[in-house]
């Protein structure tokens, strides 16, 4: 019988006085071959006085980090398989020994999901050079209990440092003075009470930006209690605190890396392992990113990127001099409440790496499963590694109703670029003098679509038939002639539609074994036109088709998902999954409503993941030479959405 989360967390959290016999459990784990003390200590770069101490260290960390007790037991697999254990914040092996065996739960051997390249190998005891570094910890504390959390974490720090505190209110000051004032690792302490504005970045930059420039290094942490899902859990904060401030083998390695390589500018652990697969992405933050990029003269970022998710990191002040030299005020930051995502603050953490690179500095990371430091950015795509859909098929088939996106999920365009059909039509019109150039027609066509959206105050969606009525007016042609142009655009696009073979095969397989299938698309095309595209791609089983132009609801603003959720409730469907390639429209927004999603890579994202050139962006997306040079190759590379097929 699976115990409740409350029961698990109450009975098994270490340190809660439950009388856990660690000596007996350590001996038992070793005898079963599930805990290997020598392997654990060598793998994670830290020696312990006894096997019991090593096991206790594993039990504590394994509640929130994907560390493994031996090659025989994979921590992450157990947590992902038994989410009650994860949400109970319980160590997987501890749970297995005390309850899991009796309950018939299974474990799997350690199987690396990603192997870092460009590995750094610093000593795990702080060097003499690193001991000379002038270091500060800049800590923003909103929740009182984090005062003791951070103070305890500092107890294991390998050198003395200054602590620069910002506190959410006066009531925290006395507790903070007691915890840090006579702390053996704290040389100097500053405390400032700050308004609730700017989250963690506002207080750091307004209060201490100038002072931080006096140090060789500083770390920034803040009290964080919520996962992306909004559940009140502390694993994410525990994970970041552990690998930024607490684990002496890691913090010694961090200091040594900075001391040994003057070109390293920013450090943070790889993204918290239970975050969504797509979190290393711009998500809803593109417009805010563009504002920061303009202000700090940074190159444009598209799609996936590496950044300190959660806003906690180590940095060399010179690497972030653009941020630290600016005169900040609290009015520079938005007032509360802020959304879960999509704000200047969510964008700010995403530009830190680019800011460091602009100043000639690089980033490095720590990857807990392998216990290694690395400069390898490919961890951002590690969740998409694999040989194909077979590995995911059991989890997908567990759902009664499964929906799919259309473009770049079930079908792909031969030359990748969505506007290529419009460009081809523009070439025809330019050749007979109706427009000055093909690019001019694309602008006319897209302006007509935008004008209709503005007229509708961006509610609902537009239909291609209505778009071409506006195009006809702009070109001075009749409605029938405009309809002919509309049909020509569709036929040009249809001609270039290709199947994403593996995805179509999955769709047909699911339909053949009785799953309820829906297809959901944000598109100006009609239901009939989308149906023809799916037929051409080889879709041969029944499905329900929802297109935004007819439903007048869109995925990318959440209205379609609200309707889907209502329909699922009305039909009594409990096990539902959506599969799609758009991070926001197909993953983030339905996830916010509690709908299960399975994100796959867009062809351009896979192209980026494989390290190929940054192409078909901005003006190049309408350059036919560039489209013909790169588009077909990107489409073919992206046919299978997994890396390593």
C-alpha positions, 0 to 999 in steps of 0.5 A: 500500500502506498503511503500518503505524502504526509505520512512518508515525509513525517516518517522518513525525513532525516533529522525529525527524531524518528529514531532511524537506525542508520548503522543498521540501514547502512549495513543492510544497503551495503550487503544488498549491493545498493550502497557502495561507500567507496564508489560514492565517496570517489564519485562525489569527491568527498571523504567521510569518517565512516560508511555510516557518515557517507550513507547519511550524506547520501540520504540527505542529498538524495531527497532533492538531488539526483545523486546515486548510492552506487551503480546499482541504484538510480535515484532519479528513476525511483523519484520519477517512478514514485512521485509520492516519494519525491513530493514527500521529500524522502530519500529513494534508497531509504524509502526502498529499504524501509518500505519500498521492498514490502510494497513491491516497488522496483528500482533500476541501476544507475543509467547516465542520462547525459555525459558532460564533455569539456570536463573541469577537474579542480581539486576538491580541497581548497587551494592556497590561491583560492584561500586568498580570494576576497569573497562575499555571499549576497543573500536575500531572505524573505522567509525566516527559516532560510536564515538558519538554512543559509547559516548552516550551509555556510558552516561547511564553506571552505574559507571565510567570507563576508555576508551581505544580507537583504531582509524582507522586514524588520522582524527578521533582523534579530534572528539574522544577527544571531545566526550570522553575527558570530558565525565562524565563517563570517568575517563581516556582516551587513544587513539591510531591510528592503521593500518587496520589489524586484524579487531577489535581483532588486535588493542585490542590485539596488543595495549592493551592486557597487559594493560587490565590485570590491570582491574577487567573487560573490555568490547570490542566493535567495529564499525560495519555496516554490517549484515551477508548478507552484507546489510548496516544496523546498527541493529546488532551493535545497538543490541550489543551496547545496551546490552553490554554498553547502557541499565543501567538495563542490564549493572548494571546486568552484573556488579552485576553478575561479582561481585557476582560470581567470576567464571563468566568469559565472558558475551555477549547477545544471538546471534542477532535474525535476523542472520541465524538459523545456525550461532551458528556453526563452519561454514567455520572456522574448520581449523582455529579453530583447529589452535587456539585450538592447540595454546591455548591447548583447547578441540576440538569443533565440530558443534554448539557452543555458542560464541559472534557473532560479536566479542563484549563482557565483560570479566574478564581478568583472564578468557582470560589470554591465549590471553592477555598474548601473545605478539601480532603484527599486522603481526599475523593477515591476511591482508585485504580484508578478506572473510565474513566468514572463517578466523582466526579472525572469528575463534578467536571469537569462541574460547573465551568461551573455553579459559575461560572454560579452566581457570575455568570460565563460560559464561553468556548471556542476552536474550532480549525477556524475559529480563533475564540473563542466563547460558543456552547454549541451545539458540544456538539451539532455532531456531530449537525448534518446534513440526515438519514441520507443523509449517513451511509448509505455508512458504515452500509451498510459493515457486514454486521450492523446492530442497532437499539435500539427505543424512541426509535430505531425507534419513538417515543411520541406524547407522549414520556413512557414512563410516560404509559400507566401514568398513563392506566391509573391514571386508569381505576383512580382513577375506579372507586376502586381507587387514590387517584389516577393518580400513586399507581398509577404509584408502585405500578406502579413500586415493584413493578418495583423490588421485583422487581429488588431481589429478583433483586439487579439481575441479569437483568431483569424481565418485565411479567407478573411485575410485574403479579403484584406489582401485583395483590398491592398492589391486592388483586386476583386474578392474572387481574385483574392480567393484564388490567391488564398487557394494558391498560397494553401496549395503551395504550402500543401505541396511542401508538406512532409510527414514527420514519419515517426510521429505519424506512425505513433499517431496511427499506432495509438489510434489502431489500439483504441486511444482517443485522438485529438489534433489541436492547431493554432492556424489561420487555415480552415479545418478542411485545409488542415485535414488535407495536410494530415491526409497527405502526411499519412494520418489514417485513423479517426481523430477530432480536429480543433483549429483556432481559426474555427474554434476562435480560441488559441493555444498560445493565449490559453483559451484553447486549453481552457476549452480542452480542459472543460471538454475533458471534464465533460467527457469524463476523461482523466488520463490526457496527454498533449504532444507538441513542439512549441514550448509555450503553446504546447507545454507551458500553458497547458501545464499551467492548467494541470494538463500533462504534456510531452514536449518534442524538439522543433526542427530549429531547436534540434538544429541548434542542439546539434551545434549547427550554424544559427541560420534562417533568422530575422531577414534570412528567413525570407532570403530564398537563397538561405531557405534553399541552402538550409531549409531542406536540411533543417527539415530533414534533421528535425524529422525525428525530434530526438537527439541521437537517433 
